[in-house]
Amino acid sequence: MHEFDCQGPYRVRQRVEREQSVPHQVQAPRFSSRDAAEAFALLVSRESQQTLLVEKQAPAGCWLLLSTVAAAL
């Protein structure tokens, strides 16, 4: 299944239109590997028809965007 980890460095969250900044404490599922996060994002985007972001937490604490996952129409 997915390597869900409450403290993993990868997270999946919903994309927000015209987002200029992200609140520091975003409630989002976190994973221990990028593959698990992207697989989860693909599954959820297909089921919910929404665009999701896969991000990784950098050593300094900020979140870096790795990929955007959108449901195919």
PyMOL Python script that loads the backbone (N, CA, C, O; Angstrom):
from pymol import cmd

cmd.read_pdbstr("""\
ATOM      1  N   MET A   1       0.855  -1.189   0.000  1.00  0.00           N
ATOM      2  CA  MET A   1       0.000   0.000   0.000  1.00  0.00           C
ATOM      3  C   MET A   1       0.891   1.239   0.000  1.00  0.00           C
ATOM      4  O   MET A   1       2.001   1.200  -0.531  1.00  0.00           O
ATOM      5  N   HIS A   2       0.428   2.320   0.578  1.00  0.00           N
ATOM      6  CA  HIS A   2       1.194   3.565   0.601  1.00  0.00           C
ATOM      7  C   HIS A   2       1.968   3.681   1.906  1.00  0.00           C
ATOM      8  O   HIS A   2       1.497   3.266   2.965  1.00  0.00           O
ATOM      9  N   GLU A   3       3.157   4.250   1.811  1.00  0.00           N
ATOM     10  CA  GLU A   3       4.013   4.421   2.979  1.00  0.00           C
ATOM     11  C   GLU A   3       3.635   5.703   3.705  1.00  0.00           C
ATOM     12  O   GLU A   3       4.399   6.668   3.726  1.00  0.00           O
ATOM     13  N   PHE A   4       2.441   5.700   4.302  1.00  0.00           N
ATOM     14  CA  PHE A   4       1.945   6.874   5.010  1.00  0.00           C
ATOM     15  C   PHE A   4       2.733   7.036   6.296  1.00  0.00           C
ATOM     16  O   PHE A   4       2.891   6.087   7.064  1.00  0.00           O
ATOM     17  N   ASP A   5       3.224   8.238   6.524  1.00  0.00           N
ATOM     18  CA  ASP A   5       4.058   8.516   7.694  1.00  0.00           C
ATOM     19  C   ASP A   5       3.746   9.930   8.159  1.00  0.00           C
ATOM     20  O   ASP A   5       3.952  10.885   7.410  1.00  0.00           O
ATOM     21  N   CYS A   6       3.260  10.077   9.366  1.00  0.00           N
ATOM     22  CA  CYS A   6       2.860  11.395   9.869  1.00  0.00           C
ATOM     23  C   CYS A   6       3.993  12.407   9.858  1.00  0.00           C
ATOM     24  O   CYS A   6       3.742  13.612   9.830  1.00  0.00           O
ATOM     25  N   GLN A   7       5.227  11.943   9.880  1.00  0.00           N
ATOM     26  CA  GLN A   7       6.363  12.861   9.905  1.00  0.00           C
ATOM     27  C   GLN A   7       7.242  12.753   8.662  1.00  0.00           C
ATOM     28  O   GLN A   7       8.334  13.321   8.639  1.00  0.00           O
ATOM     29  N   GLY A   8       6.801  12.049   7.644  1.00  0.00           N
ATOM     30  CA  GLY A   8       7.604  11.898   6.425  1.00  0.00           C
ATOM     31  C   GLY A   8       7.872  13.233   5.756  1.00  0.00           C
ATOM     32  O   GLY A   8       7.135  14.195   5.976  1.00  0.00           O
ATOM     33  N   PRO A   9       8.920  13.306   4.941  1.00  0.00           N
ATOM     34  CA  PRO A   9       9.303  14.572   4.313  1.00  0.00           C
ATOM     35  C   PRO A   9       8.475  14.955   3.087  1.00  0.00           C
ATOM     36  O   PRO A   9       8.647  16.048   2.547  1.00  0.00           O
ATOM     37  N   TYR A  10       7.579  14.070   2.639  1.00  0.00           N
ATOM     38  CA  TYR A  10       6.757  14.361   1.458  1.00  0.00           C
ATOM     39  C   TYR A  10       5.310  14.546   1.875  1.00  0.00           C
ATOM     40  O   TYR A  10       4.810  13.830   2.743  1.00  0.00           O
ATOM     41  N   ARG A  11       4.636  15.512   1.253  1.00  0.00           N
ATOM     42  CA  ARG A  11       3.213  15.692   1.545  1.00  0.00           C
ATOM     43  C   ARG A  11       2.445  15.909   0.254  1.00  0.00           C
ATOM     44  O   ARG A  11       2.997  16.310  -0.771  1.00  0.00           O
ATOM     45  N   VAL A  12       1.140  15.626   0.339  1.00  0.00           N
ATOM     46  CA  VAL A  12       0.222  15.805  -0.781  1.00  0.00           C
ATOM     47  C   VAL A  12      -0.891  16.714  -0.295  1.00  0.00           C
ATOM     48  O   VAL A  12      -1.533  16.452   0.722  1.00  0.00           O
ATOM     49  N   ARG A  13      -1.107  17.795  -1.049  1.00  0.00           N
ATOM     50  CA  ARG A  13      -2.181  18.714  -0.657  1.00  0.00           C
ATOM     51  C   ARG A  13      -2.902  19.229  -1.891  1.00  0.00           C
ATOM     52  O   ARG A  13      -2.389  19.161  -3.008  1.00  0.00           O
ATOM     53  N   GLN A  14      -4.092  19.742  -1.666  1.00  0.00           N
ATOM     54  CA  GLN A  14      -4.898  20.285  -2.754  1.00  0.00           C
ATOM     55  C   GLN A  14      -4.310  21.600  -3.247  1.00  0.00           C
ATOM     56  O   GLN A  14      -3.841  22.422  -2.460  1.00  0.00           O
ATOM     57  N   ARG A  15      -4.342  21.782  -4.563  1.00  0.00           N
ATOM     58  CA  ARG A  15      -3.879  23.038  -5.150  1.00  0.00           C
ATOM     59  C   ARG A  15      -4.935  24.117  -4.910  1.00  0.00           C
ATOM     60  O   ARG A  15      -6.136  23.858  -4.992  1.00  0.00           O
ATOM     61  N   VAL A  16      -4.470  25.316  -4.617  1.00  0.00           N
ATOM     62  CA  VAL A  16      -5.364  26.455  -4.391  1.00  0.00           C
ATOM     63  C   VAL A  16      -5.122  27.465  -5.509  1.00  0.00           C
ATOM     64  O   VAL A  16      -3.981  27.843  -5.771  1.00  0.00           O
ATOM     65  N   GLU A  17      -6.197  27.903  -6.169  1.00  0.00           N
ATOM     66  CA  GLU A  17      -6.091  28.905  -7.245  1.00  0.00           C
ATOM     67  C   GLU A  17      -5.439  30.179  -6.743  1.00  0.00           C
ATOM     68  O   GLU A  17      -5.784  30.676  -5.671  1.00  0.00           O
ATOM     69  N   ARG A  18      -4.511  30.704  -7.501  1.00  0.00           N
ATOM     70  CA  ARG A  18      -3.838  31.988  -7.224  1.00  0.00           C
ATOM     71  C   ARG A  18      -3.265  32.063  -5.808  1.00  0.00           C
ATOM     72  O   ARG A  18      -3.328  33.104  -5.154  1.00  0.00           O
ATOM     73  N   GLU A  19      -2.720  30.970  -5.359  1.00  0.00           N
ATOM     74  CA  GLU A  19      -2.119  30.931  -4.029  1.00  0.00           C
ATOM     75  C   GLU A  19      -0.804  31.712  -4.036  1.00  0.00           C
ATOM     76  O   GLU A  19       0.064  31.468  -4.874  1.00  0.00           O
ATOM     77  N   GLN A  20      -0.665  32.642  -3.107  1.00  0.00           N
ATOM     78  CA  GLN A  20       0.550  33.437  -3.032  1.00  0.00           C
ATOM     79  C   GLN A  20       1.460  32.974  -1.910  1.00  0.00           C
ATOM     80  O   GLN A  20       2.681  33.098  -1.999  1.00  0.00           O
ATOM     81  N   SER A  21       0.872  32.445  -0.866  1.00  0.00           N
ATOM     82  CA  SER A  21       1.660  31.884   0.226  1.00  0.00           C
ATOM     83  C   SER A  21       0.865  30.741   0.845  1.00  0.00           C
ATOM     84  O   SER A  21      -0.363  30.696   0.767  1.00  0.00           O
ATOM     85  N   VAL A  22       1.584  29.839   1.448  1.00  0.00           N
ATOM     86  CA  VAL A  22       0.965  28.673   2.067  1.00  0.00           C
ATOM     87  C   VAL A  22       1.068  28.820   3.579  1.00  0.00           C
ATOM     88  O   VAL A  22       2.145  29.118   4.096  1.00  0.00           O
ATOM     89  N   PRO A  23      -0.027  28.618   4.292  1.00  0.00           N
ATOM     90  CA  PRO A  23       0.049  28.666   5.752  1.00  0.00           C
ATOM     91  C   PRO A  23       1.091  27.669   6.250  1.00  0.00           C
ATOM     92  O   PRO A  23       1.243  26.590   5.677  1.00  0.00           O
ATOM     93  N   HIS A  24       1.795  28.022   7.296  1.00  0.00           N
ATOM     94  CA  HIS A  24       2.870  27.180   7.817  1.00  0.00           C
ATOM     95  C   HIS A  24       2.366  25.791   8.206  1.00  0.00           C
ATOM     96  O   HIS A  24       3.031  24.794   7.927  1.00  0.00           O
ATOM     97  N   GLN A  25       1.221  25.719   8.836  1.00  0.00           N
ATOM     98  CA  GLN A  25       0.673  24.440   9.288  1.00  0.00           C
ATOM     99  C   GLN A  25      -0.447  23.974   8.362  1.00  0.00           C
ATOM    100  O   GLN A  25      -1.621  24.220   8.639  1.00  0.00           O
ATOM    101  N   VAL A  26      -0.101  23.316   7.283  1.00  0.00           N
ATOM    102  CA  VAL A  26      -1.078  22.758   6.345  1.00  0.00           C
ATOM    103  C   VAL A  26      -1.373  21.329   6.775  1.00  0.00           C
ATOM    104  O   VAL A  26      -0.458  20.530   6.978  1.00  0.00           O
ATOM    105  N   GLN A  27      -2.651  21.014   6.912  1.00  0.00           N
ATOM    106  CA  GLN A  27      -3.055  19.652   7.241  1.00  0.00           C
ATOM    107  C   GLN A  27      -3.071  18.840   5.949  1.00  0.00           C
ATOM    108  O   GLN A  27      -3.926  19.052   5.089  1.00  0.00           O
ATOM    109  N   ALA A  28      -2.128  17.913   5.812  1.00  0.00           N
ATOM    110  CA  ALA A  28      -2.016  17.120   4.591  1.00  0.00           C
ATOM    111  C   ALA A  28      -1.372  15.782   4.917  1.00  0.00           C
ATOM    112  O   ALA A  28      -0.553  15.689   5.831  1.00  0.00           O
ATOM    113  N   PRO A  29      -1.745  14.732   4.163  1.00  0.00           N
ATOM    114  CA  PRO A  29      -1.089  13.437   4.372  1.00  0.00           C
ATOM    115  C   PRO A  29       0.399  13.534   4.045  1.00  0.00           C
ATOM    116  O   PRO A  29       0.791  14.207   3.092  1.00  0.00           O
ATOM    117  N   ARG A  30       1.222  12.856   4.842  1.00  0.00           N
ATOM    118  CA  ARG A  30       2.673  12.866   4.622  1.00  0.00           C
ATOM    119  C   ARG A  30       3.162  11.442   4.399  1.00  0.00           C
ATOM    120  O   ARG A  30       2.587  10.479   4.906  1.00  0.00           O
ATOM    121  N   PHE A  31       4.232  11.336   3.631  1.00  0.00           N
ATOM    122  CA  PHE A  31       4.757  10.036   3.217  1.00  0.00           C
ATOM    123  C   PHE A  31       6.266   9.992   3.379  1.00  0.00           C
ATOM    124  O   PHE A  31       6.937  11.023   3.398  1.00  0.00           O
ATOM    125  N   SER A  32       6.784   8.777   3.497  1.00  0.00           N
ATOM    126  CA  SER A  32       8.226   8.608   3.664  1.00  0.00           C
ATOM    127  C   SER A  32       8.970   8.564   2.339  1.00  0.00           C
ATOM    128  O   SER A  32      10.195   8.686   2.321  1.00  0.00           O
ATOM    129  N   SER A  33       8.248   8.389   1.212  1.00  0.00           N
ATOM    130  CA  SER A  33       8.920   8.364  -0.089  1.00  0.00           C
ATOM    131  C   SER A  33       8.135   9.173  -1.119  1.00  0.00           C
ATOM    132  O   SER A  33       6.919   9.336  -1.018  1.00  0.00           O
ATOM    133  N   ARG A  34       8.870   9.671  -2.109  1.00  0.00           N
ATOM    134  CA  ARG A  34       8.243  10.437  -3.179  1.00  0.00           C
ATOM    135  C   ARG A  34       7.310   9.550  -4.007  1.00  0.00           C
ATOM    136  O   ARG A  34       6.225   9.981  -4.397  1.00  0.00           O
ATOM    137  N   ASP A  35       7.729   8.324  -4.272  1.00  0.00           N
ATOM    138  CA  ASP A  35       6.893   7.407  -5.052  1.00  0.00           C
ATOM    139  C   ASP A  35       5.543   7.173  -4.384  1.00  0.00           C
ATOM    140  O   ASP A  35       4.508   7.174  -5.051  1.00  0.00           O
ATOM    141  N   ALA A  36       5.551   6.975  -3.082  1.00  0.00           N
ATOM    142  CA  ALA A  36       4.300   6.753  -2.353  1.00  0.00           C
ATOM    143  C   ALA A  36       3.422   7.994  -2.395  1.00  0.00           C
ATOM    144  O   ALA A  36       2.207   7.891  -2.562  1.00  0.00           O
ATOM    145  N   ALA A  37       4.028   9.168  -2.245  1.00  0.00           N
ATOM    146  CA  ALA A  37       3.257  10.419  -2.277  1.00  0.00           C
ATOM    147  C   ALA A  37       2.644  10.638  -3.656  1.00  0.00           C
ATOM    148  O   ALA A  37       1.483  11.034  -3.757  1.00  0.00           O
ATOM    149  N   GLU A  38       3.407  10.385  -4.716  1.00  0.00           N
ATOM    150  CA  GLU A  38       2.882  10.596  -6.067  1.00  0.00           C
ATOM    151  C   GLU A  38       1.820   9.563  -6.438  1.00  0.00           C
ATOM    152  O   GLU A  38       0.860   9.893  -7.135  1.00  0.00           O
ATOM    153  N   ALA A  39       1.974   8.330  -5.987  1.00  0.00           N
ATOM    154  CA  ALA A  39       0.956   7.307  -6.236  1.00  0.00           C
ATOM    155  C   ALA A  39      -0.346   7.675  -5.531  1.00  0.00           C
ATOM    156  O   ALA A  39      -1.426   7.546  -6.107  1.00  0.00           O
ATOM    157  N   PHE A  40      -0.243   8.130  -4.298  1.00  0.00           N
ATOM    158  CA  PHE A  40      -1.421   8.562  -3.545  1.00  0.00           C
ATOM    159  C   PHE A  40      -2.091   9.751  -4.238  1.00  0.00           C
ATOM    160  O   PHE A  40      -3.315   9.780  -4.373  1.00  0.00           O
ATOM    161  N   ALA A  41      -1.299  10.724  -4.673  1.00  0.00           N
ATOM    162  CA  ALA A  41      -1.838  11.909  -5.340  1.00  0.00           C
ATOM    163  C   ALA A  41      -2.558  11.528  -6.627  1.00  0.00           C
ATOM    164  O   ALA A  41      -3.629  12.063  -6.915  1.00  0.00           O
ATOM    165  N   LEU A  42      -1.991  10.618  -7.399  1.00  0.00           N
ATOM    166  CA  LEU A  42      -2.616  10.189  -8.648  1.00  0.00           C
ATOM    167  C   LEU A  42      -3.948   9.498  -8.375  1.00  0.00           C
ATOM    168  O   LEU A  42      -4.939   9.764  -9.056  1.00  0.00           O
ATOM    169  N   LEU A  43      -3.973   8.618  -7.388  1.00  0.00           N
ATOM    170  CA  LEU A  43      -5.204   7.912  -7.034  1.00  0.00           C
ATOM    171  C   LEU A  43      -6.290   8.884  -6.587  1.00  0.00           C
ATOM    172  O   LEU A  43      -7.427   8.807  -7.052  1.00  0.00           O
ATOM    173  N   VAL A  44      -5.940   9.799  -5.686  1.00  0.00           N
ATOM    174  CA  VAL A  44      -6.924  10.750  -5.158  1.00  0.00           C
ATOM    175  C   VAL A  44      -7.386  11.724  -6.241  1.00  0.00           C
ATOM    176  O   VAL A  44      -8.570  12.056  -6.303  1.00  0.00           O
ATOM    177  N   SER A  45      -6.476  12.182  -7.090  1.00  0.00           N
ATOM    178  CA  SER A  45      -6.877  13.132  -8.141  1.00  0.00           C
ATOM    179  C   SER A  45      -7.841  12.489  -9.125  1.00  0.00           C
ATOM    180  O   SER A  45      -8.764  13.144  -9.608  1.00  0.00           O
ATOM    181  N   ARG A  46      -7.635  11.213  -9.423  1.00  0.00           N
ATOM    182  CA  ARG A  46      -8.560  10.506 -10.326  1.00  0.00           C
ATOM    183  C   ARG A  46      -9.938  10.336  -9.690  1.00  0.00           C
ATOM    184  O   ARG A  46     -10.962  10.502 -10.354  1.00  0.00           O
ATOM    185  N   GLU A  47      -9.956  10.007  -8.407  1.00  0.00           N
ATOM    186  CA  GLU A  47     -11.224   9.782  -7.714  1.00  0.00           C
ATOM    187  C   GLU A  47     -12.000  11.072  -7.474  1.00  0.00           C
ATOM    188  O   GLU A  47     -13.226  11.092  -7.581  1.00  0.00           O
ATOM    189  N   SER A  48     -11.291  12.140  -7.152  1.00  0.00           N
ATOM    190  CA  SER A  48     -11.965  13.381  -6.751  1.00  0.00           C
ATOM    191  C   SER A  48     -11.975  14.456  -7.839  1.00  0.00           C
ATOM    192  O   SER A  48     -12.584  15.510  -7.658  1.00  0.00           O
ATOM    193  N   GLN A  49     -11.298  14.198  -8.980  1.00  0.00           N
ATOM    194  CA  GLN A  49     -11.230  15.163 -10.077  1.00  0.00           C
ATOM    195  C   GLN A  49     -10.700  16.521  -9.618  1.00  0.00           C
ATOM    196  O   GLN A  49     -11.246  17.561  -9.986  1.00  0.00           O
ATOM    197  N   GLN A  50      -9.646  16.510  -8.820  1.00  0.00           N
ATOM    198  CA  GLN A  50      -9.024  17.749  -8.370  1.00  0.00           C
ATOM    199  C   GLN A  50      -7.521  17.686  -8.589  1.00  0.00           C
ATOM    200  O   GLN A  50      -6.949  16.605  -8.725  1.00  0.00           O
ATOM    201  N   THR A  51      -6.893  18.842  -8.621  1.00  0.00           N
ATOM    202  CA  THR A  51      -5.454  18.930  -8.811  1.00  0.00           C
ATOM    203  C   THR A  51      -4.760  18.939  -7.456  1.00  0.00           C
ATOM    204  O   THR A  51      -5.148  19.680  -6.552  1.00  0.00           O
ATOM    205  N   LEU A  52      -3.731  18.108  -7.325  1.00  0.00           N
ATOM    206  CA  LEU A  52      -2.995  17.990  -6.077  1.00  0.00           C
ATOM    207  C   LEU A  52      -1.527  18.334  -6.298  1.00  0.00           C
ATOM    208  O   LEU A  52      -1.007  18.227  -7.409  1.00  0.00           O
ATOM    209  N   LEU A  53      -0.877  18.746  -5.228  1.00  0.00           N
ATOM    210  CA  LEU A  53       0.541  19.087  -5.254  1.00  0.00           C
ATOM    211  C   LEU A  53       1.310  18.099  -4.399  1.00  0.00           C
ATOM    212  O   LEU A  53       0.871  17.727  -3.311  1.00  0.00           O
ATOM    213  N   VAL A  54       2.463  17.676  -4.900  1.00  0.00           N
ATOM    214  CA  VAL A  54       3.381  16.844  -4.121  1.00  0.00           C
ATOM    215  C   VAL A  54       4.555  17.739  -3.762  1.00  0.00           C
ATOM    216  O   VAL A  54       5.193  18.329  -4.635  1.00  0.00           O
ATOM    217  N   GLU A  55       4.832  17.833  -2.473  1.00  0.00           N
ATOM    218  CA  GLU A  55       5.895  18.715  -1.984  1.00  0.00           C
ATOM    219  C   GLU A  55       6.838  17.938  -1.062  1.00  0.00           C
ATOM    220  O   GLU A  55       6.466  16.919  -0.478  1.00  0.00           O
ATOM    221  N   LYS A  56       8.065  18.446  -0.948  1.00  0.00           N
ATOM    222  CA  LYS A  56       9.050  17.853  -0.035  1.00  0.00           C
ATOM    223  C   LYS A  56       9.551  18.925   0.913  1.00  0.00           C
ATOM    224  O   LYS A  56       9.802  20.062   0.513  1.00  0.00           O
ATOM    225  N   GLN A  57       9.691  18.550   2.164  1.00  0.00           N
ATOM    226  CA  GLN A  57      10.195  19.492   3.155  1.00  0.00           C
ATOM    227  C   GLN A  57      11.717  19.556   3.067  1.00  0.00           C
ATOM    228  O   GLN A  57      12.403  18.539   3.175  1.00  0.00           O
ATOM    229  N   ALA A  58      12.227  20.763   2.870  1.00  0.00           N
ATOM    230  CA  ALA A  58      13.669  20.992   2.793  1.00  0.00           C
ATOM    231  C   ALA A  58      14.271  20.998   4.204  1.00  0.00           C
ATOM    232  O   ALA A  58      13.544  21.178   5.182  1.00  0.00           O
ATOM    233  N   PRO A  59      15.579  20.805   4.318  1.00  0.00           N
ATOM    234  CA  PRO A  59      16.223  20.814   5.638  1.00  0.00           C
ATOM    235  C   PRO A  59      15.954  22.100   6.437  1.00  0.00           C
ATOM    236  O   PRO A  59      15.903  22.068   7.667  1.00  0.00           O
ATOM    237  N   ALA A  60      15.784  23.223   5.741  1.00  0.00           N
ATOM    238  CA  ALA A  60      15.520  24.490   6.427  1.00  0.00           C
ATOM    239  C   ALA A  60      14.066  24.604   6.902  1.00  0.00           C
ATOM    240  O   ALA A  60      13.720  25.535   7.630  1.00  0.00           O
ATOM    241  N   GLY A  61      13.216  23.654   6.487  1.00  0.00           N
ATOM    242  CA  GLY A  61      11.832  23.658   6.950  1.00  0.00           C
ATOM    243  C   GLY A  61      10.813  24.131   5.931  1.00  0.00           C
ATOM    244  O   GLY A  61       9.614  23.941   6.132  1.00  0.00           O
ATOM    245  N   CYS A  62      11.258  24.743   4.843  1.00  0.00           N
ATOM    246  CA  CYS A  62      10.304  25.191   3.826  1.00  0.00           C
ATOM    247  C   CYS A  62       9.897  23.999   2.956  1.00  0.00           C
ATOM    248  O   CYS A  62      10.565  22.965   2.940  1.00  0.00           O
ATOM    249  N   TRP A  63       8.780  24.169   2.230  1.00  0.00           N
ATOM    250  CA  TRP A  63       8.272  23.098   1.379  1.00  0.00           C
ATOM    251  C   TRP A  63       8.570  23.424  -0.080  1.00  0.00           C
ATOM    252  O   TRP A  63       8.318  24.534  -0.548  1.00  0.00           O
ATOM    253  N   LEU A  64       9.113  22.434  -0.791  1.00  0.00           N
ATOM    254  CA  LEU A  64       9.470  22.597  -2.191  1.00  0.00           C
ATOM    255  C   LEU A  64       8.488  21.813  -3.059  1.00  0.00           C
ATOM    256  O   LEU A  64       8.223  20.638  -2.804  1.00  0.00           O
ATOM    257  N   LEU A  65       7.957  22.465  -4.074  1.00  0.00           N
ATOM    258  CA  LEU A  65       7.024  21.809  -4.996  1.00  0.00           C
ATOM    259  C   LEU A  65       7.786  20.849  -5.896  1.00  0.00           C
ATOM    260  O   LEU A  65       8.734  21.247  -6.573  1.00  0.00           O
ATOM    261  N   LEU A  66       7.372  19.579  -5.907  1.00  0.00           N
ATOM    262  CA  LEU A  66       8.007  18.584  -6.755  1.00  0.00           C
ATOM    263  C   LEU A  66       7.188  18.292  -7.996  1.00  0.00           C
ATOM    264  O   LEU A  66       7.737  18.157  -9.089  1.00  0.00           O
ATOM    265  N   SER A  67       5.871  18.192  -7.834  1.00  0.00           N
ATOM    266  CA  SER A  67       5.018  17.889  -8.989  1.00  0.00           C
ATOM    267  C   SER A  67       3.587  18.309  -8.741  1.00  0.00           C
ATOM    268  O   SER A  67       3.139  18.464  -7.605  1.00  0.00           O
ATOM    269  N   THR A  68       2.886  18.488  -9.851  1.00  0.00           N
ATOM    270  CA  THR A  68       1.468  18.797  -9.846  1.00  0.00           C
ATOM    271  C   THR A  68       0.766  17.620 -10.503  1.00  0.00           C
ATOM    272  O   THR A  68       1.129  17.214 -11.607  1.00  0.00           O
ATOM    273  N   VAL A  69      -0.234  17.076  -9.834  1.00  0.00           N
ATOM    274  CA  VAL A  69      -0.940  15.915 -10.338  1.00  0.00           C
ATOM    275  C   VAL A  69      -2.385  16.313 -10.603  1.00  0.00           C
ATOM    276  O   VAL A  69      -3.111  16.720  -9.695  1.00  0.00           O
ATOM    277  N   ALA A  70      -2.787  16.189 -11.865  1.00  0.00           N
ATOM    278  CA  ALA A  70      -4.145  16.554 -12.250  1.00  0.00           C
ATOM    279  C   ALA A  70      -4.859  15.343 -12.842  1.00  0.00           C
ATOM    280  O   ALA A  70      -4.245  14.506 -13.503  1.00  0.00           O
ATOM    281  N   ALA A  71      -6.150  15.264 -12.597  1.00  0.00           N
ATOM    282  CA  ALA A  71      -6.945  14.175 -13.140  1.00  0.00           C
ATOM    283  C   ALA A  71      -7.098  14.361 -14.645  1.00  0.00           C
ATOM    284  O   ALA A  71      -7.311  15.477 -15.119  1.00  0.00           O
ATOM    285  N   ALA A  72      -6.988  13.278 -15.384  1.00  0.00           N
ATOM    286  CA  ALA A  72      -7.187  13.342 -16.833  1.00  0.00           C
ATOM    287  C   ALA A  72      -8.670  13.436 -17.134  1.00  0.00           C
ATOM    288  O   ALA A  72      -9.487  12.774 -16.495  1.00  0.00           O
ATOM    289  N   LEU A  73      -9.008  14.249 -18.094  1.00  0.00           N
ATOM    290  CA  LEU A  73     -10.429  14.410 -18.457  1.00  0.00           C
ATOM    291  C   LEU A  73     -10.834  13.403 -19.495  1.00  0.00           C
ATOM    292  O   LEU A  73     -11.988  13.387 -19.921  1.00  0.00           O
TER     293      LEU A  73
END
""", "prot")
cmd.dss("prot")
cmd.show_as("cartoon", "prot")
cmd.util.cbc("prot")
cmd.orient("prot")
